[in-house]
Amino acid sequence: MSKVSARTYSRYSLEAISLLGNLIRTARKERKMTVQEVADRAGISRGLLQRIEKGDPKCELGATFEVATIVGIKLFDAEATTLTKHIRQTEDKLALLPKSVRKKVKVADDDF
């Protein structure tokens, strides 16, 4: 039998998730959109949208970003062309970095 362990999140992460959920709910209501309308457009259930709006950290990131886009929240304060530019810059930087990171193994000096 597998052991179920509770996932812990930092206070900062929980506050950021809660803020995004509140922003989504506020934007949806300002646009006079129902929960069902947004859920249908995002291709998710009403329950998942309600969990996103409540700031549940276990919600899928892609679904959360899609809902934010539907209700008009700018996630990175940039236009689509700027995001594409940042993505390319990041990919170029990643191409220069090692593909994996390994800690150096200390060799024990056992010569006495």
JODACOR-V861890 format. One record per run of one state. SS is the DSSP state (@ for helix, = for strand, . for the rest). FROM is the first residue (numbers start at 0). LEN is the number of residues. If there is no record, write none. Layout:
# JODACOR-V861890
ss:from:len
SS:FROM:LEN
SS:FROM:LEN
This chain:
# JODACOR-V861890
ss:from:len
.:0:10
@:10:20
.:30:4
@:34:8
.:42:3
@:45:9
.:54:6
@:60:10
.:70:9
@:79:17
.:96:16
